[in-house]
Amino acid sequence: MKVAWSHELCVHHLLMLELLVNLTMCALFSGRCTSSLLCLEDRTMPKKAKPTGNGKEEGSVPCKQVKIEAAGGPSSILNFESPSDLFESLISPIKTETFFREFWEKKPLLIQRDDPAVATYYRSLFRLSDLKSLCSRGMYYGRDINVCRCVNGKKKVLNKDGKVHFLQLRKDFDQKRATIQFHQPQRFKDELWRIQEKLECYFGSLVGSNVYITPAGSQGLPPHYDDVEVFILQLEGEKHWCLYHPTVPLAREYSVEAEDRIGRPTHEFTLKPGDFLYFPRGTIHQADTPPGLAHSTHVTISTYQNNSWGDFLLDTMSGLVFDTAKEDLEFRAGIPRQLLLQVEATAVATRLSGFLRTLADRLEGTKELLSADMKKDFVMNRLPPYHMGDGSEFSTPGGQLPRLDSTVRLQFKDHTILTVGLHQDQSDGTQEKMIYIYHSLKNRRETHMMGNEETESHGLRFPLSHMDALKQIWGHPAVSVKNLKLPTDEEKENLVLSLWTECLIQQKGARIKEASQRWMSWYVSSVFKDAMIWTGPERMEGRHSIRRKGDRNAWNMLRE
C-alpha cells in the first residue's frame, strides 16, 4: 500500500539515519601501454591509398590507451576514462573531429591494423567457443540466436524451435555451413557492456550489437542495407566485404537488394582480427568468409536507429501543438464537416501550411520543448552504468544527508535526462506541465535491446517552478543548497533530498565507508520501500511497454 509521508516525518527519519550512520562509522572505522595502428581509408575503388612496401598506407600513429585488466582476460587497449575518450580510442588513429567531418553519415571508413595487442583484445570480446557456455544458460532460437545461410542470393533461415542446444548448433555450423547470429551479446559479455554503455553516453542514443560467426567458404546474408550506423570489429578469422553506393542514403528501414541492381562495389577488402569498419545507414553491403580458412567472427555495433531530425520533429510537434492550442483560438476551431470523407486534400494542405507557419513562429521563442517519447524511450531502455560487484552505489545513497548548508554536485549525469511533460491529474482529469527526471541507474542489463521485454522507468517528478533550481544543479560542477532558486528553504532541502535518495547527487567531497553504506541500504529500503517520498516531487516507478517495440525487434533481424 502506498503511504503519503509528511515532510516533517520524512526529515525526522533521515536525520535519525544520518546520526546512526555516523555512529556506525565511528565504531567500525576508528582504528601505459601503446600500440601502432595503421589506417587505410578507401574513398572509392579507383582511388586507392598509396601503399608502402608491405602493402599498408604510410603514417603509423600511436594510440593513447589506458591499461585496464579485464577479469580473466587480456588488457584493454581502449580508453574508458570518458565516453569521448572511448570513442576516440575505438577509431584511432582517426581523430574524432575528422571522423564526424568527413565520414559520419557520409561514407565508409576502414581502419586496418597490424597489431597483435589489438587483435588479442578483440578476440577476447567474443569467440566461437563462448557459445557452449552461453547455450547452457538457456538460449532460444529467434530471441537470442538465429541461424541462416545465403543461397542463390536469398536468405535461408535454418532456425529450430525452442531452446538452442550447442551440439545441434555446431552441427548446422559445420555441416550446413550456416552463419550463427547472436543477439545483443552485451547482456552476457562484460567488456561489450562496458564498451556499449560508454557509447550510449557518447551518442545519446541506444547502442545495440550482434555477433556473426560464419564458417569458411560461406555467406550468411544477401546484399542489403540497414537503418543504423554500423561499426564492425573483426574478432576471429577473416571476412571479405563488398560495399556499394546506397540506393537510399541514410535509410530509415532495413532492405535486401538484388545483385543486378547494386552495380560494382565501391569498396572491396578483407578484415582481419583487430580491424575496424564503419559505414552509414543505407550503405549496401555483403560479406563472406574466404574458402580454405578458419571461421570468421565479427561484432556489429549499431546506433542511431530512428534518431533523425524527422523523428525529433514527430516527437516534439505534439507538445508544441498542445501549447499553441491553449492560446490560439484557430487551433481549437473544429475541422470542416465531412473532411475525413474527402479525397482531394488541396484546400486542407493550404490551411495546414498556415498552421505550420504559426508553429514555426512560436517555436523561435520556445525554451522548453515537450518530448513525447524519445527521451524517455532512450533512458528507459539503455544499459545501466558499467560496474563490478553488486552495483549498490546505484541503489544506495552515498555520503551524508544533504542539508541547507551543504554543497552538492550532480553524479551520473550521462545516465540522467531532464525533460518537461504533461501530467494528468487523477482527481479532475486536467493536464499540467511537470518536470520529469528519468535515470538508468536501475535498468536491467539482461533486457537491453530485447524488443519483446517490458522495461521499468525510474525517476522523479517536480513542479515546473523547480526548473531554474534544477538547471543550477545540472549546469554547475557544484552548487550550494541555500543558493538554489526556490522561494523557501524547505523546498530547497526537499529538492536535494529527493535527488539524493535516487543517488543522483552527492555532497561535494563526501564519501561513505562500505560497511556503513550496506547498513544504510538496508535502512533506506526498510523505511521507504512503500513510500511516495515528500509532498512536492514524487518518485516514479512504473512498468511500461517499449514504445517502438517493432523497431527494436528489427534491430535483431538477420544482418551482417
C-alpha positions in Angstrom: 0.0 0.0 0.0 1.3 3.5 -0.9 1.8 5.8 2.0 1.9 9.6 1.8 4.7 10.8 4.1 4.7 14.2 5.6 7.8 16.4 5.2 8.4 16.5 9.0 8.2 12.8 9.5 10.4 12.1 6.5 13.1 14.6 7.6 12.9 13.1 11.1 13.8 9.6 9.7 16.5 11.0 7.5 18.2 12.8 10.4 18.0 9.7 12.6 19.5 7.8 9.7 22.4 10.2 9.5 23.1 10.0 13.2 23.0 6.2 13.2 25.3 6.1 10.1 27.9 8.4 11.8 27.8 6.3 15.0 28.3 3.2 12.9 31.2 4.7 11.0 32.9 5.7 14.3 32.5 2.3 15.7 33.7 0.5 12.5 36.5 2.7 11.3 38.2 4.3 14.3 41.3 2.4 14.4 50.6 2.8 -20.4 50.7 0.6 -23.0 50.7 1.9 -26.6 50.4 0.3 -30.0 50.9 1.4 -33.5 47.7 1.3 -35.6 47.7 1.7 -39.4 44.8 3.4 -41.1 43.8 2.6 -44.6 41.0 4.9 -45.9 39.2 3.6 -49.0 37.3 6.5 -50.6 36.3 4.9 -53.9 37.7 1.8 -55.5 39.7 3.6 -58.3 41.4 5.8 -55.7 43.5 3.6 -53.5 45.8 4.7 -50.8 49.5 4.8 -51.8 51.0 1.6 -50.3 54.4 1.1 -48.8 56.5 -1.9 -49.4 54.4 -4.0 -47.0 51.1 -3.1 -48.7 49.9 -0.7 -45.9 49.4 3.0 -46.0 52.2 5.2 -44.6 51.5 7.1 -41.4 51.7 4.9 -38.3 50.1 6.8 -35.4 50.4 5.8 -31.7 47.1 5.4 -29.9 46.5 6.8 -26.4 45.4 4.0 -24.2 44.8 3.1 -20.6 45.9 -0.3 -19.4 43.0 -1.9 -17.6 43.0 -5.5 -16.7 39.8 -7.3 -17.7 38.7 -10.0 -15.4 40.2 -13.3 -16.7 41.2 -11.6 -20.0 43.8 -9.5 -21.8 44.4 -5.9 -21.1 42.0 -3.4 -22.7 43.5 -1.3 -25.5 40.6 1.1 -25.2 40.5 4.3 -23.1 37.5 4.2 -20.7 38.2 7.4 -18.9 35.3 9.1 -20.6 32.8 8.4 -23.4 34.7 10.7 -25.7 38.0 9.0 -24.8 36.5 5.6 -25.5 35.2 6.6 -28.9 38.5 8.3 -29.9 40.4 5.1 -28.9 37.9 3.0 -30.8 38.5 4.8 -34.1 42.2 5.6 -33.5 44.3 6.8 -35.3 41.5 8.8 -36.9 40.7 11.9 -34.9 37.1 12.4 -33.7 36.8 15.8 -35.5 38.0 14.2 -38.7 35.5 11.3 -38.4 32.4 13.5 -37.9 33.5 16.0 -40.6 34.4 13.5 -43.3 32.8 10.1 -42.6 29.8 10.2 -40.2 26.6 9.8 -42.3 28.7 10.4 -45.5 31.0 7.5 -46.4 32.7 4.3 -45.1 35.8 4.3 -43.0 38.2 1.3 -43.0 41.0 1.0 -40.4 43.3 -1.9 -41.0 45.6 -2.7 -38.1 48.5 -5.0 -37.9 48.8 -5.0 -34.1 48.8 -8.3 -32.1 47.7 -6.5 -28.9 44.6 -5.1 -30.6 43.8 -8.4 -32.3 44.1 -10.3 -28.9 41.8 -7.8 -27.2 39.2 -8.0 -30.0 39.3 -11.8 -29.8 38.5 -11.7 -26.1 35.2 -9.9 -26.8 33.5 -12.9 -28.2 34.7 -16.3 -29.5 33.0 -19.3 -31.2 34.0 -21.3 -28.1 31.8 -18.9 -25.9 28.7 -20.4 -27.5 28.9 -23.6 -25.5 28.7 -22.0 -22.1 26.1 -19.4 -23.3 23.8 -22.2 -24.6 24.0 -23.9 -21.2 22.4 -20.7 -19.7 19.2 -21.1 -21.7 19.3 -19.5 -25.2 16.4 -19.7 -27.6 16.1 -19.6 -31.4 14.7 -16.3 -32.6 15.1 -14.4 -29.3 18.9 -15.0 -28.7 20.2 -16.8 -31.7 19.4 -17.0 -35.4 20.9 -19.5 -37.9 20.9 -18.7 -41.6 22.7 -19.0 -44.9 22.7 -17.1 -48.2 21.6 -19.5 -51.0 21.4 -18.2 -54.6 21.2 -14.6 -53.5 18.4 -15.2 -50.9 18.4 -15.7 -47.2 17.6 -19.2 -45.9 16.7 -19.3 -42.2 17.6 -22.6 -40.5 16.3 -22.0 -37.0 14.9 -24.8 -35.0 12.1 -24.4 -32.5 12.6 -23.5 -28.8 15.8 -23.9 -26.9 19.2 -23.9 -28.5 21.4 -27.0 -28.0 25.0 -26.4 -28.6 25.6 -29.7 -30.3 22.9 -29.1 -32.9 24.1 -25.5 -33.4 27.6 -26.7 -34.0 26.3 -29.4 -36.4 24.4 -26.8 -38.5 27.5 -24.6 -38.5 29.9 -27.4 -39.6 27.7 -29.4 -42.0 25.2 -26.8 -43.4 27.8 -24.0 -43.4 25.4 -21.8 -41.6 26.0 -18.4 -40.1 25.3 -18.0 -36.4 23.9 -14.6 -35.3 24.0 -14.0 -31.5 21.7 -11.2 -30.5 22.8 -8.5 -28.1 25.9 -10.2 -26.5 26.4 -7.2 -24.2 23.7 -8.9 -22.0 26.3 -11.6 -21.1 29.8 -10.3 -22.1 31.0 -7.7 -19.6 33.5 -6.0 -21.9 30.9 -5.4 -24.6 28.6 -4.0 -21.9 31.4 -1.7 -20.8 32.0 -0.5 -24.4 28.4 0.0 -25.4 27.4 1.7 -22.1 30.1 4.3 -22.8 29.0 4.6 -26.5 25.4 5.2 -25.4 26.6 8.1 -23.2 28.7 9.4 -26.1 26.0 9.3 -28.8 22.9 9.9 -26.6 21.3 7.1 -28.5 20.7 3.4 -27.9 23.6 1.2 -29.0 22.9 -2.5 -29.8 25.2 -5.2 -31.1 25.1 -8.6 -32.8 27.8 -11.2 -33.3 28.1 -13.1 -36.6 30.1 -16.4 -36.8 30.4 -17.7 -40.4 32.3 -20.9 -41.5 34.9 -20.8 -44.2 33.6 -20.6 -47.8 30.2 -19.4 -46.7 28.0 -16.3 -46.7 25.2 -15.6 -44.2 23.1 -12.9 -45.9 22.4 -11.5 -49.3 23.3 -7.8 -50.2 21.2 -5.4 -48.1 21.3 -2.1 -46.2 20.4 -1.2 -42.6 18.7 1.7 -40.8 21.5 2.1 -38.3 25.0 3.5 -38.2 27.3 0.4 -38.3 30.7 -0.2 -36.6 32.3 -3.5 -37.3 35.1 -5.1 -35.1 36.7 -8.2 -36.6 37.3 -10.6 -33.8 38.4 -14.0 -35.3 39.5 -15.2 -38.7 39.0 -13.1 -41.9 35.9 -11.6 -43.6 35.7 -10.5 -47.2 33.5 -7.4 -47.7 31.9 -5.6 -50.6 30.3 -2.1 -50.2 28.1 -0.4 -52.8 26.6 3.0 -53.4 23.4 3.4 -51.4 20.1 3.5 -53.3 18.5 5.1 -50.2 21.0 7.3 -48.4 20.5 7.4 -44.6 17.8 4.8 -44.9 15.0 4.6 -42.3 14.4 0.8 -42.8 16.2 -2.4 -43.5 16.0 -3.8 -47.0 17.5 -6.6 -49.2 18.8 -5.5 -52.6 19.0 -7.7 -55.7 22.5 -8.4 -57.1 21.5 -7.0 -60.5 20.5 -3.6 -59.0 23.6 -2.7 -56.9 26.3 -2.5 -59.6 30.0 -2.8 -58.9 31.4 -2.4 -55.4 32.8 0.9 -54.4 35.0 -0.7 -51.7 36.2 -4.3 -51.5 38.6 -5.5 -48.8 39.2 -8.3 -46.2 39.0 -7.6 -42.5 41.5 -9.4 -40.1 41.4 -9.5 -36.3 41.8 -6.1 -34.9 40.5 -4.3 -38.0 37.7 -1.7 -37.8 35.0 -0.7 -40.3 32.3 2.0 -40.2 29.6 2.7 -42.8 26.5 4.9 -42.7 22.9 3.6 -42.7 21.7 2.9 -46.2 25.1 1.6 -47.3 24.5 -1.6 -49.3 26.9 -4.4 -48.2 27.6 -8.1 -48.3 30.3 -10.2 -46.6 31.6 -13.8 -46.9 34.3 -15.9 -45.2 37.0 -16.8 -47.7 37.3 -20.5 -48.5 40.1 -22.7 -47.1 40.4 -20.6 -43.9 39.1 -20.8 -40.4 35.7 -19.4 -39.5 35.1 -15.6 -39.1 33.7 -13.9 -36.1 32.8 -10.2 -36.0 30.7 -8.0 -33.9 28.4 -5.3 -35.4 27.8 -2.4 -33.0 24.9 -0.2 -34.2 23.3 3.1 -33.2 21.1 6.0 -34.4 18.1 4.0 -35.3 15.1 6.4 -35.6 17.3 9.2 -34.3 16.9 11.7 -37.2 15.6 15.3 -37.2 12.4 13.9 -38.7 12.0 11.6 -35.6 12.7 14.5 -33.3 10.1 16.7 -35.0 7.5 13.9 -34.7 8.4 13.6 -31.0 8.2 17.3 -30.1 5.4 18.5 -32.5 2.5 17.2 -30.5 3.6 19.1 -27.4 4.1 22.3 -29.4 0.6 21.9 -30.9 -0.8 21.3 -27.4 0.7 24.5 -26.1 -0.3 26.6 -29.1 -3.9 25.3 -29.0 -4.3 26.5 -25.4 -3.7 30.1 -26.5 -4.7 30.2 -30.2 -8.5 30.0 -31.0 -7.8 29.0 -34.6 -6.2 25.8 -33.4 -9.2 24.9 -31.3 -11.7 25.5 -34.1 -13.4 22.4 -35.5 -12.4 21.0 -38.9 -15.0 21.3 -41.7 -17.8 18.8 -41.8 -17.1 15.6 -43.7 -13.4 16.5 -44.1 -12.4 13.0 -43.2 -14.5 11.6 -46.0 -12.9 13.8 -48.7 -10.4 12.5 -51.2 -9.0 15.8 -52.5 -6.7 17.5 -49.9 -5.5 20.7 -51.7 -7.6 23.1 -49.6 -6.7 21.3 -46.4 -3.0 21.4 -47.3 -3.2 25.2 -47.7 -4.8 25.6 -44.3 -2.3 23.3 -42.7 0.6 25.2 -44.1 -0.7 28.3 -42.3 -0.8 26.4 -39.1 2.7 25.2 -39.6 3.9 28.8 -40.1 2.3 29.8 -36.8 4.0 26.9 -35.1 7.4 27.9 -36.6 7.0 31.4 -35.3 6.1 30.1 -31.9 9.0 27.7 -31.9 11.5 30.5 -32.3 10.8 31.8 -28.7 10.3 28.4 -27.0 12.7 27.4 -24.3 11.2 24.1 -23.1 10.1 21.5 -25.7 7.7 18.8 -24.6 9.2 15.4 -25.5 6.6 12.8 -26.2 8.6 9.6 -26.1 12.2 9.9 -27.5 14.0 10.9 -24.3 12.0 8.6 -22.1 12.4 5.7 -24.5 16.2 6.2 -24.6 16.7 6.4 -20.8 14.3 3.5 -20.0 15.9 1.1 -22.5 19.6 1.9 -22.3 22.2 0.0 -20.4 22.8 0.7 -16.7 26.3 2.1 -15.8 29.0 -0.5 -16.1 30.1 -1.7 -12.7 31.8 -4.6 -11.0 30.2 -6.1 -7.9 26.6 -5.8 -6.8 26.1 -2.2 -8.0 24.9 -0.9 -4.7 26.3 2.6 -5.5 23.3 2.9 -7.9 20.6 2.0 -5.4 22.0 3.3 -2.1 22.6 7.0 -1.4 26.2 7.7 -0.6 27.8 10.2 1.7 26.0 12.4 4.3 22.5 13.7 4.0 22.4 17.0 2.2 21.2 19.9 4.2 20.6 23.6 3.7 24.3 24.4 4.4 25.6 21.6 2.1 27.3 22.0 -1.3 26.1 19.3 -3.7 27.1 18.0 -7.1 25.3 16.0 -9.7 26.5 12.5 -10.4 25.8 10.0 -13.2 24.8 13.0 -15.4 25.4 10.8 -18.6 22.7 8.5 -17.3 20.1 11.1 -16.5 17.7 13.2 -18.6 15.6 16.2 -17.5 12.5 16.9 -19.6 9.1 18.6 -19.5 6.0 16.5 -20.0 2.3 16.6 -19.3 0.8 15.2 -16.1 -2.8 14.2 -15.9 -4.4 14.9 -12.5 -6.2 11.8 -11.5 -8.8 13.7 -9.5 -10.2 16.1 -12.1 -8.6 14.9 -15.4 -6.8 18.2 -16.0 -3.3 18.3 -17.5 -0.4 20.4 -16.5 3.3 20.6 -17.3 5.7 18.9 -15.0 9.4 18.4 -14.9 10.4 14.7 -15.2 13.8 13.3 -14.3 14.5 9.8 -15.6 17.6 7.8 -15.0 19.0 4.4 -16.0 20.9 3.5 -12.8 18.5 0.7 -12.0 18.0 -0.6 -15.6 18.4 -4.3 -16.2 21.3 -5.2 -18.4 19.6 -8.6 -19.2 16.8 -7.0 -21.2 18.8 -4.4 -23.1 17.6 -4.0 -26.8 15.3 -7.0 -26.5 12.2 -5.6 -28.1 9.8 -8.2 -26.6 10.6 -7.3 -23.0 8.9 -4.8 -20.7 11.0 -2.1 -19.2 10.7 -0.1 -16.0 11.1 3.6 -15.5 12.9 5.2 -12.6 12.9 8.9 -11.7 11.2 11.8 -10.1 8.6 14.4 -10.9 8.7 18.1 -9.9 6.6 21.2 -10.4 7.6 23.4 -13.3 8.6 26.1 -10.7 11.7 23.9 -9.8 13.2 24.3 -13.3 15.7 27.1 -12.5 17.0 25.3 -9.4 17.4 22.0 -11.3 19.2 23.9 -14.1 21.6 25.2 -11.5 22.4 21.7 -10.3 22.7 20.3 -13.9 24.8 23.3 -15.1 27.4 23.7 -12.4 30.2 21.4 -11.0 28.9 22.1 -7.5 26.1 24.3 -6.1 25.2 25.5 -2.6 21.8 24.3 -1.5 21.0 27.6 0.2 21.6 29.4 -3.2 19.1 27.3 -5.2 16.5 29.4 -6.9 13.5 28.4 -4.9 11.4 30.6 -2.6 11.7 28.7 0.7 14.4 26.7 2.5 12.0 23.8 2.9 11.7 23.5 -0.9 15.5 23.7 -1.3 16.0 20.9 1.2 13.2 18.7 -0.3 14.7 19.1 -3.7 18.2 17.9 -2.9 16.9 15.2 -0.5 14.7 13.8 -3.4 17.7 13.7 -5.8 19.9 12.2 -3.1 17.6 9.3 -2.4 17.8 8.5 -6.2 21.6 8.6 -6.0 21.7 11.5 -8.4 23.5 14.0 -6.2 26.3 13.8 -3.6 27.7 16.3 -1.1 30.9 17.7 -2.6 33.8 15.7 -1.2 31.6 13.3 0.8 32.3 9.6 0.9 30.9 6.7 2.9 32.6 3.6 4.1 31.5 0.3 2.5 30.1 -1.4 5.6 28.2 1.8 6.6 26.8 2.0 3.1 25.5 -1.5 3.3 23.8 -0.7 6.6 22.3 2.5 5.1 21.0 0.5 2.1 19.1 -1.8 4.5 17.7 1.1 6.5 16.5 3.1 3.4 14.9 0.1 1.8 13.2 -0.9 5.0 11.8 2.6 5.9 10.9 3.9 2.4 10.1 0.8 0.5 6.4 1.7 0.1 6.6 5.5 0.4 6.0 8.2 -2.0 8.7 10.4 -0.6 7.9 14.1 0.0 4.9 16.1 -0.9 6.4 18.1 -3.8 8.2 15.7 -6.1 7.0 12.2 -6.5 9.0 9.0 -7.2 8.0 7.3 -10.4 8.5 3.6 -10.8 6.1 2.0 -13.2 6.1 -0.6 -15.9 5.9 0.5 -19.5 6.0 -1.3 -22.8 8.7 -0.2 -25.1 7.4 2.5 -27.4 8.9 1.3 -30.7 8.9 -2.5 -30.0 8.7 -3.4 -33.6 11.8 -1.2 -34.4 13.7 -2.8 -31.5 12.9 -6.3 -32.9 14.0 -5.2 -36.3 17.4 -4.4 -34.8 17.8 -8.1 -34.1 17.0 -9.1 -37.6 19.4 -11.3 -39.6 22.0 -8.7 -40.6 25.7 -8.5 -41.1 
